[in-house]
Amino acid sequence: MTVPNVVNVLLSGIVGSTAYGLAREGSDVDRLGIFATPTEQLHGLHRYTESHVTTHPDRTLHEAAKWCRLALGGNPTVMELVWIPDELYEVRTPLGDELIGLRSAFLSAKKVRDAYLGYATQQFRRLEARGDGSFSADTRKRTAKHARHLKRLCHQGLELYTTGRLTIRVEDPEAYHDFGERVAADSAAARPLLAECEAAFDEKHSVLPDRPDEAVVETWLLGVRARFYTRGSEQ
């Protein structure tokens, strides 16, 4: 994939509904990636750009350090990039492969629980704010989408918390779409799922450590800085 105006892309791929197996006709194709700023620019007078976001096509690229910080915080959106199926990668460099290989170093029990359950709760609050389903077709469509996200975040978060692995593609896409339609008709239909998710996080044992392995992440990032030390160097 050619990324306009951004060089040194280390890893990029298709995420979102396509990766989950939830895409339908007309669904957007979302792309996420990581790039490296030439190291000398990190010390210059002008602040470097940490993220490049475009629409049509929908693409988000984070600078390597920012991506690492977000991933260490358990951010579900950025973490997808290092767990998607191989066929969904469009740019995959040796440094990108290294990052995939150390993806478990970013994980910790508390961060995963807080991030996934927190994002799921945010989705539920959005649903509650829309009331009883007596709204426009467009709003109903967005509500169903948020409900699918809530269900996915609960499932994937618990999987990551209890097994240390993340399966991006959902097992039964139609069940997610059906859930979305039920919640679009009545937002209260999402409440039992969120309550079950909260209880499961409280009851289940996590295989994840108390803290992520920041030393491993730092070593990788310093390797990126060394690779792009020369001004104008590209992958």
mmCIF file of the C-alpha atoms, coordinates in Angstrom:
data_MODEL
# 
_entry.id   MODEL 
# 
loop_
_atom_site.group_PDB 
_atom_site.id 
_atom_site.type_symbol 
_atom_site.label_atom_id 
_atom_site.label_alt_id 
_atom_site.label_comp_id 
_atom_site.label_asym_id 
_atom_site.label_entity_id 
_atom_site.label_seq_id 
_atom_site.pdbx_PDB_ins_code 
_atom_site.Cartn_x 
_atom_site.Cartn_y 
_atom_site.Cartn_z 
_atom_site.occupancy 
_atom_site.B_iso_or_equiv 
_atom_site.pdbx_formal_charge 
_atom_site.auth_seq_id 
_atom_site.auth_comp_id 
_atom_site.auth_asym_id 
_atom_site.auth_atom_id 
_atom_site.pdbx_PDB_model_num 
ATOM 1   C CA . MET A 1 1   ? 0.000   0.000   0.000  1.00 0.00 ? 1   MET A CA 1 
ATOM 2   C CA . THR A 1 2   ? 1.275   3.469   -0.849 1.00 0.00 ? 2   THR A CA 1 
ATOM 3   C CA . VAL A 1 3   ? 0.649   6.008   1.909  1.00 0.00 ? 3   VAL A CA 1 
ATOM 4   C CA . PRO A 1 4   ? 0.646   9.610   0.589  1.00 0.00 ? 4   PRO A CA 1 
ATOM 5   C CA . ASN A 1 5   ? 2.948   12.065  2.391  1.00 0.00 ? 5   ASN A CA 1 
ATOM 6   C CA . VAL A 1 6   ? 4.059   9.539   5.025  1.00 0.00 ? 6   VAL A CA 1 
ATOM 7   C CA . VAL A 1 7   ? 7.353   7.688   4.806  1.00 0.00 ? 7   VAL A CA 1 
ATOM 8   C CA . ASN A 1 8   ? 8.916   5.062   7.039  1.00 0.00 ? 8   ASN A CA 1 
ATOM 9   C CA . VAL A 1 9   ? 5.723   3.046   7.522  1.00 0.00 ? 9   VAL A CA 1 
ATOM 10  C CA . LEU A 1 10  ? 6.692   0.047   9.649  1.00 0.00 ? 10  LEU A CA 1 
ATOM 11  C CA . LEU A 1 11  ? 3.408   -1.826  9.823  1.00 0.00 ? 11  LEU A CA 1 
ATOM 12  C CA . SER A 1 12  ? -0.030  -1.224  8.351  1.00 0.00 ? 12  SER A CA 1 
ATOM 13  C CA . GLY A 1 13  ? -3.142  -3.268  7.823  1.00 0.00 ? 13  GLY A CA 1 
ATOM 14  C CA . ILE A 1 14  ? -6.913  -3.459  7.598  1.00 0.00 ? 14  ILE A CA 1 
ATOM 15  C CA . VAL A 1 15  ? -8.719  -3.301  10.934 1.00 0.00 ? 15  VAL A CA 1 
ATOM 16  C CA . GLY A 1 16  ? -12.269 -2.540  12.059 1.00 0.00 ? 16  GLY A CA 1 
ATOM 17  C CA . SER A 1 17  ? -15.406 -4.240  10.774 1.00 0.00 ? 17  SER A CA 1 
ATOM 18  C CA . THR A 1 18  ? -13.588 -5.940  7.877  1.00 0.00 ? 18  THR A CA 1 
ATOM 19  C CA . ALA A 1 19  ? -11.118 -7.548  10.261 1.00 0.00 ? 19  ALA A CA 1 
ATOM 20  C CA . TYR A 1 20  ? -13.887 -8.521  12.699 1.00 0.00 ? 20  TYR A CA 1 
ATOM 21  C CA . GLY A 1 21  ? -15.898 -10.194 9.941  1.00 0.00 ? 21  GLY A CA 1 
ATOM 22  C CA . LEU A 1 22  ? -18.774 -7.774  10.569 1.00 0.00 ? 22  LEU A CA 1 
ATOM 23  C CA . ALA A 1 23  ? -18.538 -5.746  7.354  1.00 0.00 ? 23  ALA A CA 1 
ATOM 24  C CA . ARG A 1 24  ? -21.546 -5.597  5.060  1.00 0.00 ? 24  ARG A CA 1 
ATOM 25  C CA . GLU A 1 25  ? -22.146 -3.911  1.743  1.00 0.00 ? 25  GLU A CA 1 
ATOM 26  C CA . GLY A 1 26  ? -21.252 -0.255  2.045  1.00 0.00 ? 26  GLY A CA 1 
ATOM 27  C CA . SER A 1 27  ? -19.109 -0.682  5.164  1.00 0.00 ? 27  SER A CA 1 
ATOM 28  C CA . ASP A 1 28  ? -16.005 1.489   5.394  1.00 0.00 ? 28  ASP A CA 1 
ATOM 29  C CA . VAL A 1 29  ? -12.590 -0.146  5.143  1.00 0.00 ? 29  VAL A CA 1 
ATOM 30  C CA . ASP A 1 30  ? -10.459 1.095   8.030  1.00 0.00 ? 30  ASP A CA 1 
ATOM 31  C CA . ARG A 1 31  ? -6.670  1.015   7.979  1.00 0.00 ? 31  ARG A CA 1 
ATOM 32  C CA . LEU A 1 32  ? -4.273  1.454   10.877 1.00 0.00 ? 32  LEU A CA 1 
ATOM 33  C CA . GLY A 1 33  ? -0.502  1.712   10.840 1.00 0.00 ? 33  GLY A CA 1 
ATOM 34  C CA . ILE A 1 34  ? 2.732   2.774   12.511 1.00 0.00 ? 34  ILE A CA 1 
ATOM 35  C CA . PHE A 1 35  ? 5.429   5.019   11.080 1.00 0.00 ? 35  PHE A CA 1 
ATOM 36  C CA . ALA A 1 36  ? 8.823   6.231   12.297 1.00 0.00 ? 36  ALA A CA 1 
ATOM 37  C CA . THR A 1 37  ? 9.845   9.866   12.353 1.00 0.00 ? 37  THR A CA 1 
ATOM 38  C CA . PRO A 1 38  ? 13.489  10.342  11.262 1.00 0.00 ? 38  PRO A CA 1 
ATOM 39  C CA . THR A 1 39  ? 15.359  10.460  14.563 1.00 0.00 ? 39  THR A CA 1 
ATOM 40  C CA . GLU A 1 40  ? 17.033  13.822  14.004 1.00 0.00 ? 40  GLU A CA 1 
ATOM 41  C CA . GLN A 1 41  ? 13.627  15.463  13.617 1.00 0.00 ? 41  GLN A CA 1 
ATOM 42  C CA . LEU A 1 42  ? 12.731  14.416  17.166 1.00 0.00 ? 42  LEU A CA 1 
ATOM 43  C CA . HIS A 1 43  ? 15.344  16.875  18.478 1.00 0.00 ? 43  HIS A CA 1 
ATOM 44  C CA . GLY A 1 44  ? 14.704  19.789  16.153 1.00 0.00 ? 44  GLY A CA 1 
ATOM 45  C CA . LEU A 1 45  ? 12.976  23.107  16.679 1.00 0.00 ? 45  LEU A CA 1 
ATOM 46  C CA . HIS A 1 46  ? 9.607   22.100  15.294 1.00 0.00 ? 46  HIS A CA 1 
ATOM 47  C CA . ARG A 1 47  ? 7.251   19.589  16.892 1.00 0.00 ? 47  ARG A CA 1 
ATOM 48  C CA . TYR A 1 48  ? 6.821   16.454  14.818 1.00 0.00 ? 48  TYR A CA 1 
ATOM 49  C CA . THR A 1 49  ? 3.442   15.027  13.851 1.00 0.00 ? 49  THR A CA 1 
ATOM 50  C CA . GLU A 1 50  ? 2.399   12.105  16.047 1.00 0.00 ? 50  GLU A CA 1 
ATOM 51  C CA . SER A 1 51  ? -0.563  10.942  13.953 1.00 0.00 ? 51  SER A CA 1 
ATOM 52  C CA . HIS A 1 52  ? -1.791  11.219  10.374 1.00 0.00 ? 52  HIS A CA 1 
ATOM 53  C CA . VAL A 1 53  ? -5.534  10.680  9.944  1.00 0.00 ? 53  VAL A CA 1 
ATOM 54  C CA . THR A 1 54  ? -7.368  10.695  6.618  1.00 0.00 ? 54  THR A CA 1 
ATOM 55  C CA . THR A 1 55  ? -10.881 9.886   5.422  1.00 0.00 ? 55  THR A CA 1 
ATOM 56  C CA . HIS A 1 56  ? -11.814 8.473   2.027  1.00 0.00 ? 56  HIS A CA 1 
ATOM 57  C CA . PRO A 1 57  ? -9.834  6.310   2.496  1.00 0.00 ? 57  PRO A CA 1 
ATOM 58  C CA . ASP A 1 58  ? -10.131 5.910   6.272  1.00 0.00 ? 58  ASP A CA 1 
ATOM 59  C CA . ARG A 1 59  ? -6.582  5.599   7.526  1.00 0.00 ? 59  ARG A CA 1 
ATOM 60  C CA . THR A 1 60  ? -4.832  6.336   10.813 1.00 0.00 ? 60  THR A CA 1 
ATOM 61  C CA . LEU A 1 61  ? -1.058  6.219   11.169 1.00 0.00 ? 61  LEU A CA 1 
ATOM 62  C CA . HIS A 1 62  ? 0.584   6.711   14.576 1.00 0.00 ? 62  HIS A CA 1 
ATOM 63  C CA . GLU A 1 63  ? 4.226   7.542   15.149 1.00 0.00 ? 63  GLU A CA 1 
ATOM 64  C CA . ALA A 1 64  ? 6.026   4.610   16.768 1.00 0.00 ? 64  ALA A CA 1 
ATOM 65  C CA . ALA A 1 65  ? 6.378   6.171   20.226 1.00 0.00 ? 65  ALA A CA 1 
ATOM 66  C CA . LYS A 1 66  ? 2.733   7.254   20.344 1.00 0.00 ? 66  LYS A CA 1 
ATOM 67  C CA . TRP A 1 67  ? 1.546   3.821   19.246 1.00 0.00 ? 67  TRP A CA 1 
ATOM 68  C CA . CYS A 1 68  ? 3.635   2.223   21.990 1.00 0.00 ? 68  CYS A CA 1 
ATOM 69  C CA . ARG A 1 69  ? 2.240   4.538   24.644 1.00 0.00 ? 69  ARG A CA 1 
ATOM 70  C CA . LEU A 1 70  ? -1.336  3.818   23.563 1.00 0.00 ? 70  LEU A CA 1 
ATOM 71  C CA . ALA A 1 71  ? -0.719  0.075   23.449 1.00 0.00 ? 71  ALA A CA 1 
ATOM 72  C CA . LEU A 1 72  ? 0.913   0.081   26.893 1.00 0.00 ? 72  LEU A CA 1 
ATOM 73  C CA . GLY A 1 73  ? -2.263  1.742   28.142 1.00 0.00 ? 73  GLY A CA 1 
ATOM 74  C CA . GLY A 1 74  ? -4.310  -1.171  26.803 1.00 0.00 ? 74  GLY A CA 1 
ATOM 75  C CA . ASN A 1 75  ? -5.988  0.823   24.016 1.00 0.00 ? 75  ASN A CA 1 
ATOM 76  C CA . PRO A 1 76  ? -8.151  -1.766  22.178 1.00 0.00 ? 76  PRO A CA 1 
ATOM 77  C CA . THR A 1 77  ? -8.088  0.067   18.854 1.00 0.00 ? 77  THR A CA 1 
ATOM 78  C CA . VAL A 1 78  ? -4.324  0.275   18.461 1.00 0.00 ? 78  VAL A CA 1 
ATOM 79  C CA . MET A 1 79  ? -3.751  -3.242  19.829 1.00 0.00 ? 79  MET A CA 1 
ATOM 80  C CA . GLU A 1 80  ? -5.717  -4.725  16.938 1.00 0.00 ? 80  GLU A CA 1 
ATOM 81  C CA . LEU A 1 81  ? -2.841  -3.981  14.588 1.00 0.00 ? 81  LEU A CA 1 
ATOM 82  C CA . VAL A 1 82  ? -0.510  -6.600  16.059 1.00 0.00 ? 82  VAL A CA 1 
ATOM 83  C CA . TRP A 1 83  ? -3.192  -9.321  16.259 1.00 0.00 ? 83  TRP A CA 1 
ATOM 84  C CA . ILE A 1 84  ? -4.923  -9.165  12.847 1.00 0.00 ? 84  ILE A CA 1 
ATOM 85  C CA . PRO A 1 85  ? -4.671  -12.191 10.510 1.00 0.00 ? 85  PRO A CA 1 
ATOM 86  C CA . ASP A 1 86  ? -1.584  -12.200 8.285  1.00 0.00 ? 86  ASP A CA 1 
ATOM 87  C CA . GLU A 1 87  ? -3.573  -11.640 5.105  1.00 0.00 ? 87  GLU A CA 1 
ATOM 88  C CA . LEU A 1 88  ? -4.810  -8.261  6.356  1.00 0.00 ? 88  LEU A CA 1 
ATOM 89  C CA . TYR A 1 89  ? -1.352  -6.697  6.576  1.00 0.00 ? 89  TYR A CA 1 
ATOM 90  C CA . GLU A 1 90  ? -0.568  -4.365  3.680  1.00 0.00 ? 90  GLU A CA 1 
ATOM 91  C CA . VAL A 1 91  ? 2.831   -3.108  4.884  1.00 0.00 ? 91  VAL A CA 1 
ATOM 92  C CA . ARG A 1 92  ? 4.979   -5.413  6.971  1.00 0.00 ? 92  ARG A CA 1 
ATOM 93  C CA . THR A 1 93  ? 8.655   -4.580  7.513  1.00 0.00 ? 93  THR A CA 1 
ATOM 94  C CA . PRO A 1 94  ? 11.260  -6.371  9.672  1.00 0.00 ? 94  PRO A CA 1 
ATOM 95  C CA . LEU A 1 95  ? 10.678  -3.842  12.462 1.00 0.00 ? 95  LEU A CA 1 
ATOM 96  C CA . GLY A 1 96  ? 6.949   -4.426  12.128 1.00 0.00 ? 96  GLY A CA 1 
ATOM 97  C CA . ASP A 1 97  ? 7.508   -8.170  12.437 1.00 0.00 ? 97  ASP A CA 1 
ATOM 98  C CA . GLU A 1 98  ? 9.550   -7.555  15.583 1.00 0.00 ? 98  GLU A CA 1 
ATOM 99  C CA . LEU A 1 99  ? 6.679   -5.572  17.045 1.00 0.00 ? 99  LEU A CA 1 
ATOM 100 C CA . ILE A 1 100 ? 4.204   -8.366  16.328 1.00 0.00 ? 100 ILE A CA 1 
ATOM 101 C CA . GLY A 1 101 ? 6.604   -10.777 18.005 1.00 0.00 ? 101 GLY A CA 1 
ATOM 102 C CA . LEU A 1 102 ? 6.664   -8.799  21.247 1.00 0.00 ? 102 LEU A CA 1 
ATOM 103 C CA . ARG A 1 103 ? 2.957   -7.905  21.368 1.00 0.00 ? 103 ARG A CA 1 
ATOM 104 C CA . SER A 1 104 ? 2.472   -9.698  24.681 1.00 0.00 ? 104 SER A CA 1 
ATOM 105 C CA . ALA A 1 105 ? 4.970   -7.327  26.316 1.00 0.00 ? 105 ALA A CA 1 
ATOM 106 C CA . PHE A 1 106 ? 2.376   -4.552  26.091 1.00 0.00 ? 106 PHE A CA 1 
ATOM 107 C CA . LEU A 1 107 ? -0.195  -6.423  28.167 1.00 0.00 ? 107 LEU A CA 1 
ATOM 108 C CA . SER A 1 108 ? -1.076  -6.123  31.829 1.00 0.00 ? 108 SER A CA 1 
ATOM 109 C CA . ALA A 1 109 ? -4.163  -7.311  33.682 1.00 0.00 ? 109 ALA A CA 1 
ATOM 110 C CA . LYS A 1 110 ? -5.324  -3.953  35.039 1.00 0.00 ? 110 LYS A CA 1 
ATOM 111 C CA . LYS A 1 111 ? -4.746  -2.009  31.818 1.00 0.00 ? 111 LYS A CA 1 
ATOM 112 C CA . VAL A 1 112 ? -6.596  -4.575  29.702 1.00 0.00 ? 112 VAL A CA 1 
ATOM 113 C CA . ARG A 1 113 ? -9.510  -4.733  32.128 1.00 0.00 ? 113 ARG A CA 1 
ATOM 114 C CA . ASP A 1 114 ? -9.776  -0.968  32.474 1.00 0.00 ? 114 ASP A CA 1 
ATOM 115 C CA . ALA A 1 115 ? -9.417  -0.279  28.753 1.00 0.00 ? 115 ALA A CA 1 
ATOM 116 C CA . TYR A 1 116 ? -11.782 -2.901  27.329 1.00 0.00 ? 116 TYR A CA 1 
ATOM 117 C CA . LEU A 1 117 ? -14.405 -2.587  30.043 1.00 0.00 ? 117 LEU A CA 1 
ATOM 118 C CA . GLY A 1 118 ? -14.044 1.188   29.930 1.00 0.00 ? 118 GLY A CA 1 
ATOM 119 C CA . TYR A 1 119 ? -14.563 1.320   26.167 1.00 0.00 ? 119 TYR A CA 1 
ATOM 120 C CA . ALA A 1 120 ? -17.551 -1.040  26.442 1.00 0.00 ? 120 ALA A CA 1 
ATOM 121 C CA . THR A 1 121 ? -19.072 1.195   29.113 1.00 0.00 ? 121 THR A CA 1 
ATOM 122 C CA . GLN A 1 122 ? -18.572 4.236   26.867 1.00 0.00 ? 122 GLN A CA 1 
ATOM 123 C CA . GLN A 1 123 ? -20.489 2.475   24.123 1.00 0.00 ? 123 GLN A CA 1 
ATOM 124 C CA . PHE A 1 124 ? -23.303 1.694   26.556 1.00 0.00 ? 124 PHE A CA 1 
ATOM 125 C CA . ARG A 1 125 ? -23.506 5.338   27.677 1.00 0.00 ? 125 ARG A CA 1 
ATOM 126 C CA . ARG A 1 126 ? -23.891 6.361   24.047 1.00 0.00 ? 126 ARG A CA 1 
ATOM 127 C CA . LEU A 1 127 ? -26.695 3.855   23.660 1.00 0.00 ? 127 LEU A CA 1 
ATOM 128 C CA . GLU A 1 128 ? -28.469 5.061   26.801 1.00 0.00 ? 128 GLU A CA 1 
ATOM 129 C CA . ALA A 1 129 ? -28.309 8.646   25.573 1.00 0.00 ? 129 ALA A CA 1 
ATOM 130 C CA . ARG A 1 130 ? -30.302 7.714   22.479 1.00 0.00 ? 130 ARG A CA 1 
ATOM 131 C CA . GLY A 1 131 ? -33.354 6.518   24.379 1.00 0.00 ? 131 GLY A CA 1 
ATOM 132 C CA . ASP A 1 132 ? -35.999 4.047   23.247 1.00 0.00 ? 132 ASP A CA 1 
ATOM 133 C CA . GLY A 1 133 ? -35.245 3.647   19.549 1.00 0.00 ? 133 GLY A CA 1 
ATOM 134 C CA . SER A 1 134 ? -37.668 6.306   18.290 1.00 0.00 ? 134 SER A CA 1 
ATOM 135 C CA . PHE A 1 135 ? -35.106 8.135   16.187 1.00 0.00 ? 135 PHE A CA 1 
ATOM 136 C CA . SER A 1 136 ? -33.980 8.437   12.581 1.00 0.00 ? 136 SER A CA 1 
ATOM 137 C CA . ALA A 1 137 ? -32.842 5.504   10.479 1.00 0.00 ? 137 ALA A CA 1 
ATOM 138 C CA . ASP A 1 138 ? -29.309 6.912   10.403 1.00 0.00 ? 138 ASP A CA 1 
ATOM 139 C CA . THR A 1 139 ? -29.167 7.214   14.193 1.00 0.00 ? 139 THR A CA 1 
ATOM 140 C CA . ARG A 1 140 ? -30.591 3.712   14.523 1.00 0.00 ? 140 ARG A CA 1 
ATOM 141 C CA . LYS A 1 141 ? -27.814 2.437   12.264 1.00 0.00 ? 141 LYS A CA 1 
ATOM 142 C CA . ARG A 1 142 ? -25.139 4.126   14.403 1.00 0.00 ? 142 ARG A CA 1 
ATOM 143 C CA . THR A 1 143 ? -26.767 2.763   17.546 1.00 0.00 ? 143 THR A CA 1 
ATOM 144 C CA . ALA A 1 144 ? -26.641 -0.793  16.204 1.00 0.00 ? 144 ALA A CA 1 
ATOM 145 C CA . LYS A 1 145 ? -22.964 -0.259  15.348 1.00 0.00 ? 145 LYS A CA 1 
ATOM 146 C CA . HIS A 1 146 ? -22.159 0.922   18.869 1.00 0.00 ? 146 HIS A CA 1 
ATOM 147 C CA . ALA A 1 147 ? -23.991 -2.091  20.279 1.00 0.00 ? 147 ALA A CA 1 
ATOM 148 C CA . ARG A 1 148 ? -21.882 -4.448  18.139 1.00 0.00 ? 148 ARG A CA 1 
ATOM 149 C CA . HIS A 1 149 ? -18.768 -2.705  19.415 1.00 0.00 ? 149 HIS A CA 1 
ATOM 150 C CA . LEU A 1 150 ? -19.936 -3.164  23.001 1.00 0.00 ? 150 LEU A CA 1 
ATOM 151 C CA . LYS A 1 151 ? -20.447 -6.903  22.503 1.00 0.00 ? 151 LYS A CA 1 
ATOM 152 C CA . ARG A 1 152 ? -17.109 -7.291  20.716 1.00 0.00 ? 152 ARG A CA 1 
ATOM 153 C CA . LEU A 1 153 ? -15.170 -5.357  23.352 1.00 0.00 ? 153 LEU A CA 1 
ATOM 154 C CA . CYS A 1 154 ? -16.643 -7.503  26.111 1.00 0.00 ? 154 CYS A CA 1 
ATOM 155 C CA . HIS A 1 155 ? -15.795 -10.741 24.313 1.00 0.00 ? 155 HIS A CA 1 
ATOM 156 C CA . GLN A 1 156 ? -12.325 -9.754  23.129 1.00 0.00 ? 156 GLN A CA 1 
ATOM 157 C CA . GLY A 1 157 ? -11.389 -8.084  26.401 1.00 0.00 ? 157 GLY A CA 1 
ATOM 158 C CA . LEU A 1 158 ? -12.259 -11.159 28.427 1.00 0.00 ? 158 LEU A CA 1 
ATOM 159 C CA . GLU A 1 159 ? -10.368 -13.386 25.996 1.00 0.00 ? 159 GLU A CA 1 
ATOM 160 C CA . LEU A 1 160 ? -7.248  -11.234 26.245 1.00 0.00 ? 160 LEU A CA 1 
ATOM 161 C CA . TYR A 1 161 ? -7.577  -10.969 30.043 1.00 0.00 ? 161 TYR A CA 1 
ATOM 162 C CA . THR A 1 162 ? -7.967  -14.702 30.618 1.00 0.00 ? 162 THR A CA 1 
ATOM 163 C CA . THR A 1 163 ? -5.783  -16.217 27.858 1.00 0.00 ? 163 THR A CA 1 
ATOM 164 C CA . GLY A 1 164 ? -3.277  -13.540 26.850 1.00 0.00 ? 164 GLY A CA 1 
ATOM 165 C CA . ARG A 1 165 ? -4.364  -13.846 23.232 1.00 0.00 ? 165 ARG A CA 1 
ATOM 166 C CA . LEU A 1 166 ? -6.699  -11.794 21.053 1.00 0.00 ? 166 LEU A CA 1 
ATOM 167 C CA . THR A 1 167 ? -8.860  -13.228 18.269 1.00 0.00 ? 167 THR A CA 1 
ATOM 168 C CA . ILE A 1 168 ? -9.831  -10.376 15.977 1.00 0.00 ? 168 ILE A CA 1 
ATOM 169 C CA . ARG A 1 169 ? -12.404 -12.127 13.785 1.00 0.00 ? 169 ARG A CA 1 
ATOM 170 C CA . VAL A 1 170 ? -15.596 -12.799 15.718 1.00 0.00 ? 170 VAL A CA 1 
ATOM 171 C CA . GLU A 1 171 ? -16.980 -16.325 15.827 1.00 0.00 ? 171 GLU A CA 1 
ATOM 172 C CA . ASP A 1 172 ? -20.617 -15.621 14.926 1.00 0.00 ? 172 ASP A CA 1 
ATOM 173 C CA . PRO A 1 173 ? -21.054 -12.341 13.008 1.00 0.00 ? 173 PRO A CA 1 
ATOM 174 C CA . GLU A 1 174 ? -24.830 -12.717 12.696 1.00 0.00 ? 174 GLU A CA 1 
ATOM 175 C CA . ALA A 1 175 ? -25.190 -12.872 16.474 1.00 0.00 ? 175 ALA A CA 1 
ATOM 176 C CA . TYR A 1 176 ? -23.479 -9.472  16.647 1.00 0.00 ? 176 TYR A CA 1 
ATOM 177 C CA . HIS A 1 177 ? -25.747 -7.989  14.005 1.00 0.00 ? 177 HIS A CA 1 
ATOM 178 C CA . ASP A 1 178 ? -28.828 -9.414  15.719 1.00 0.00 ? 178 ASP A CA 1 
ATOM 179 C CA . PHE A 1 179 ? -27.677 -7.949  19.027 1.00 0.00 ? 179 PHE A CA 1 
ATOM 180 C CA . GLY A 1 180 ? -27.166 -4.583  17.378 1.00 0.00 ? 180 GLY A CA 1 
ATOM 181 C CA . GLU A 1 181 ? -30.711 -4.557  16.014 1.00 0.00 ? 181 GLU A CA 1 
ATOM 182 C CA . ARG A 1 182 ? -32.202 -5.509  19.387 1.00 0.00 ? 182 ARG A CA 1 
ATOM 183 C CA . VAL A 1 183 ? -30.316 -2.715  21.120 1.00 0.00 ? 183 VAL A CA 1 
ATOM 184 C CA . ALA A 1 184 ? -31.226 -0.223  18.388 1.00 0.00 ? 184 ALA A CA 1 
ATOM 185 C CA . ALA A 1 185 ? -34.878 -0.960  19.206 1.00 0.00 ? 185 ALA A CA 1 
ATOM 186 C CA . ASP A 1 186 ? -34.340 -0.768  22.969 1.00 0.00 ? 186 ASP A CA 1 
ATOM 187 C CA . SER A 1 187 ? -31.045 0.429   24.460 1.00 0.00 ? 187 SER A CA 1 
ATOM 188 C CA . ALA A 1 188 ? -31.820 -1.354  27.749 1.00 0.00 ? 188 ALA A CA 1 
ATOM 189 C CA . ALA A 1 189 ? -31.197 -4.649  25.942 1.00 0.00 ? 189 ALA A CA 1 
ATOM 190 C CA . ALA A 1 190 ? -27.469 -3.945  26.230 1.00 0.00 ? 190 ALA A CA 1 
ATOM 191 C CA . ARG A 1 191 ? -27.465 -3.623  30.000 1.00 0.00 ? 191 ARG A CA 1 
ATOM 192 C CA . PRO A 1 192 ? -27.421 -7.387  30.844 1.00 0.00 ? 192 PRO A CA 1 
ATOM 193 C CA . LEU A 1 193 ? -24.422 -7.993  28.577 1.00 0.00 ? 193 LEU A CA 1 
ATOM 194 C CA . LEU A 1 194 ? -22.433 -5.170  30.168 1.00 0.00 ? 194 LEU A CA 1 
ATOM 195 C CA . ALA A 1 195 ? -23.334 -6.428  33.652 1.00 0.00 ? 195 ALA A CA 1 
ATOM 196 C CA . GLU A 1 196 ? -22.229 -9.959  32.721 1.00 0.00 ? 196 GLU A CA 1 
ATOM 197 C CA . CYS A 1 197 ? -18.976 -8.579  31.354 1.00 0.00 ? 197 CYS A CA 1 
ATOM 198 C CA . GLU A 1 198 ? -18.257 -6.629  34.544 1.00 0.00 ? 198 GLU A CA 1 
ATOM 199 C CA . ALA A 1 199 ? -18.989 -9.688  36.678 1.00 0.00 ? 199 ALA A CA 1 
ATOM 200 C CA . ALA A 1 200 ? -16.792 -11.926 34.527 1.00 0.00 ? 200 ALA A CA 1 
ATOM 201 C CA . PHE A 1 201 ? -13.833 -9.559  34.824 1.00 0.00 ? 201 PHE A CA 1 
ATOM 202 C CA . ASP A 1 202 ? -14.317 -9.585  38.604 1.00 0.00 ? 202 ASP A CA 1 
ATOM 203 C CA . GLU A 1 203 ? -14.592 -13.366 38.842 1.00 0.00 ? 203 GLU A CA 1 
ATOM 204 C CA . LYS A 1 204 ? -12.098 -14.683 36.305 1.00 0.00 ? 204 LYS A CA 1 
ATOM 205 C CA . HIS A 1 205 ? -8.373  -15.075 36.843 1.00 0.00 ? 205 HIS A CA 1 
ATOM 206 C CA . SER A 1 206 ? -6.067  -13.231 34.483 1.00 0.00 ? 206 SER A CA 1 
ATOM 207 C CA . VAL A 1 207 ? -2.950  -14.826 33.012 1.00 0.00 ? 207 VAL A CA 1 
ATOM 208 C CA . LEU A 1 208 ? -1.521  -11.361 32.377 1.00 0.00 ? 208 LEU A CA 1 
ATOM 209 C CA . PRO A 1 209 ? 1.175   -9.780  34.553 1.00 0.00 ? 209 PRO A CA 1 
ATOM 210 C CA . ASP A 1 210 ? 0.540   -6.871  36.872 1.00 0.00 ? 210 ASP A CA 1 
ATOM 211 C CA . ARG A 1 211 ? 2.625   -4.578  34.682 1.00 0.00 ? 211 ARG A CA 1 
ATOM 212 C CA . PRO A 1 212 ? 3.607   -4.558  31.002 1.00 0.00 ? 212 PRO A CA 1 
ATOM 213 C CA . ASP A 1 213 ? 7.237   -5.243  30.084 1.00 0.00 ? 213 ASP A CA 1 
ATOM 214 C CA . GLU A 1 214 ? 8.241   -1.685  29.286 1.00 0.00 ? 214 GLU A CA 1 
ATOM 215 C CA . ALA A 1 215 ? 11.929  -2.614  29.026 1.00 0.00 ? 215 ALA A CA 1 
ATOM 216 C CA . VAL A 1 216 ? 11.214  -4.848  26.031 1.00 0.00 ? 216 VAL A CA 1 
ATOM 217 C CA . VAL A 1 217 ? 9.103   -2.148  24.397 1.00 0.00 ? 217 VAL A CA 1 
ATOM 218 C CA . GLU A 1 218 ? 11.783  0.466   25.033 1.00 0.00 ? 218 GLU A CA 1 
ATOM 219 C CA . THR A 1 219 ? 14.432  -1.740  23.438 1.00 0.00 ? 219 THR A CA 1 
ATOM 220 C CA . TRP A 1 220 ? 12.309  -2.070  20.302 1.00 0.00 ? 220 TRP A CA 1 
ATOM 221 C CA . LEU A 1 221 ? 11.662  1.673   20.126 1.00 0.00 ? 221 LEU A CA 1 
ATOM 222 C CA . LEU A 1 222 ? 15.353  2.492   20.553 1.00 0.00 ? 222 LEU A CA 1 
ATOM 223 C CA . GLY A 1 223 ? 16.027  0.084   17.695 1.00 0.00 ? 223 GLY A CA 1 
ATOM 224 C CA . VAL A 1 224 ? 13.606  2.089   15.560 1.00 0.00 ? 224 VAL A CA 1 
ATOM 225 C CA . ARG A 1 225 ? 15.412  5.314   16.488 1.00 0.00 ? 225 ARG A CA 1 
ATOM 226 C CA . ALA A 1 226 ? 18.778  3.780   15.616 1.00 0.00 ? 226 ALA A CA 1 
ATOM 227 C CA . ARG A 1 227 ? 17.471  2.543   12.263 1.00 0.00 ? 227 ARG A CA 1 
ATOM 228 C CA . PHE A 1 228 ? 16.222  6.011   11.290 1.00 0.00 ? 228 PHE A CA 1 
ATOM 229 C CA . TYR A 1 229 ? 19.037  8.059   12.793 1.00 0.00 ? 229 TYR A CA 1 
ATOM 230 C CA . THR A 1 230 ? 20.380  9.410   9.477  1.00 0.00 ? 230 THR A CA 1 
ATOM 231 C CA . ARG A 1 231 ? 18.411  12.381  8.195  1.00 0.00 ? 231 ARG A CA 1 
ATOM 232 C CA . GLY A 1 232 ? 16.172  11.430  5.303  1.00 0.00 ? 232 GLY A CA 1 
ATOM 233 C CA . SER A 1 233 ? 16.577  7.685   5.871  1.00 0.00 ? 233 SER A CA 1 
ATOM 234 C CA . GLU A 1 234 ? 13.651  5.578   4.727  1.00 0.00 ? 234 GLU A CA 1 
ATOM 235 C CA . GLN A 1 235 ? 12.570  1.957   5.154  1.00 0.00 ? 235 GLN A CA 1 
# 
